[in-house]
Amino acid sequence: MMGKINVDKTGSFEPIRPDRQIEVRKPVRETKQPQQIKNPVNDDRLDFSSWASEVGKLVEHLKKLPDVRQDKVDSLRDQISAGDYKPSSDKIADAILKDEKI
């Protein structure tokens, strides 16, 4: 069987004496003159190559293009409706195989 622990006694605890409180307080910092902070923006520089600039322009141009070329869709739709759309079998085969790796 375990012995009981007496938590009523805290041992030989002594409160901090007033004459020793000065050792516990945080030391007061001496005031220094503000340091000059160098502005890093003036020293930093970012250069883009002409190639990167051109790619950026092309991407912006592509974003402006429509997803569907409606004029082509309308033209093909009209040809199919009129029975005039006759794609060549060679073009169909080329379109099927263009993404295949042989």
Contacts in CASP RR format, 6 or more apart in sequence:
PFRMAT RR
TARGET T0000
AUTHOR 0000-0000-0000
METHOD contacts of the structure
MODEL  1
MMGKINVDKTGSFEPIRPDRQIEVRKPVRETKQPQQIKNPVNDDRLDFSS
WASEVGKLVEHLKKLPDVRQDKVDSLRDQISAGDYKPSSDKIADAILKDE
KI
16 24 0 8 1.000
76 85 0 8 1.000
79 85 0 8 1.000
END
